[in-house]
Amino acid sequence: MTLVVDVPLNTAIADLDEALRTLLRRELERHGFEGVDVAFDAPSKEWSGKLSSPTVDLFLYDLREAVERAVVSPTEARGNGQAIVTPPPLRLELTYAVTAWTRAVEDEHRLLSQVLAILFSHRQLPDDIIAGARDATHLREVDTSVGRPREEKADFWTSVGGEYKASIDFVAHLSVESGATFVRGPQVRTQTLRSGLVDGPPGSMTELHRIGGTVRDGAGTPVGDAWVVLPDSGRWTATDRDGRFRLARVPAGAQRVVVRTAGGEVAEASIDVPGGQADLVVGDRPRTAAKRAKRPD
């Protein structure tokens, strides 16, 4: 198995910031909140002292793995005799502290109320806003929520060097794809075992082989828990959840392979052992599949 690392360009967090800025400005202007700036700075005393216009601040103060959303199984794609295994994505949870800044407290509360309504109403980002992002694929998977803070806000304001202020915690979930893949070489479908005959002439040998294959339906979906039988040699097994199977101690020569699914669908193939493989299709198209593989020269 070969490890290939090709880290893609990822601007998901910056694109999320820009999408939220565009969304808030558009929705605020619809209700008469014109000229409101949207910032992502730490709300410190020094920063707030320089504000000259009404401002909504979304400060990203916590970023961690969303353990409850974690995916543990890698994905596997097969083709050209290879299998490409990709680790699962990293699920992230981003938490913003959302505050409103105006001269009058009443105006501040109105602005904060409107921002709360906008963020609460958009659990997913609108398509027209995502379309303008550089990394639109990641933003389409983002879902959001408005919830309780992760920590006491008094400690938060102390850490950022500001004075305590009413704020909303806004959470966004996004995924980061791995740039690492594992490439597995061609699969071994046949294996030969040679053994001597105890009661035979000296030097006499018999060959038994291991063969494998797959079972899929007419749409190409793997069929698990299907019976796979070699009627002429009495060997049988069942497919795994990926539709793969293996049969050991198979005599050399032409072999019939018969598959029957739990739903009663049947397919049959004929292979030469060694050197053959059995990839069968069950379902409407085609109903049965037969394939004879040539012995290598």
Secondary structure, DSSP 8 states (H G I E B T S, - for coil): -EEEE------HHHHHHHHHHHHHHHHHHHTT-TT-EEE-S---HHHHTT--S-EEEEEEEEEEE-GGG---S-EEEEETTEEEEE---EEEEEEEEEEEE-SSHHHHHHHHHHHHHHHHH-SS--HHHHTTSTTHHHHHT-EEEEE--SS-HHHHHHHHT------EEEEEEEEE--SEEEEE-----EEEEEEE-TTS-TT-EEEEEEEEEEEEETTS-B--S-EEEETTTTEEEE--TTSEEEEEEEESEEEEEEEE-TTS-EEEEEEEETT--EEEEESSSSS----------
